Amino acid sequence: GENVEQHPSTLSVQEGDSAVIKCTYSDSASNYFPWYKQELGKRPQLIIDIRSNVGEKKDQRIAVTLNKTAKHFSLHITETQPEDSAVYFCAAPNRRGYQKVTFGIGTKLQVIP
Amino acid sequence: NAGVTQTPKFRVLKTGQSMTLLCAQDMNHEYMYWYRQDPGMGLRLIHYSVGEGTTAKGEVPDGYNVSRLKKQNFLLGLESAAPSQTSVYFCASSPIAPGILSGGQPQHFGDGTRLSIL
């Protein structure tokens, strides 16, 4: 199946600084890359996604970049705020049938006020 | 629109007991998934379904069974619970295959079931 590696596993930043989380995938045919945010005790929720026909997508303070050649995609959060503190998961389609995705292990982001 | 609803929210079982977790979605989604979430291991797929009457194994299916008799419901069963099955279980649904070549769609998650097995 698909192999998705996510780095770092934990990340602490000062409020107002930027945070970057990177994921690499193994299947060059993968074409859809979502990012989910999970607050403590809550459900994972989609925050942004990107399809393989674009290299970057932005939504206010959040952006995702995709490098198909290197097979990696990154989440960028600018001007971080305490409410950005959460666990972030990346995902990529599974090569067999594309009926499911494989998730990264998650990155725990702490924004220090 | 309730989205994805999981019941129960919490449960404590003794080793060897059985139980069923229910997932219901009101979005008419074809695809449904059961994941377990353990510290440091992300979300691991247990079983999934691509439509009413279908089920398939995921990454960690041993010790679990599933059924999708109605499109809106996806049941996860533990026949003989073991302490290793202590976890938080999430159900998710998607309108189409996440990685379909025409362009995937995100999964919608329920609030989770926290299950402890003593």
Interface residues (C-beta under 8 A of the other chain):
Chain A: G1 Q6 S9 S30 N31 Y32 P34 Y36 K42 R43 P44 Q45 L46 D49 R51 F89 A91 A92 P93 N94 G97 Y98 Q99 K100 V101 T102 F103 G104 I105 G106
Chain B: Y31 Y33 G40 M41 G42 L43 R44 L45 Y48 V50 A56 G58 E59 F90 A97 P98 G99 I100 L101 G103 G104 Q105 P106 Q107 F109 G110 D111 G112
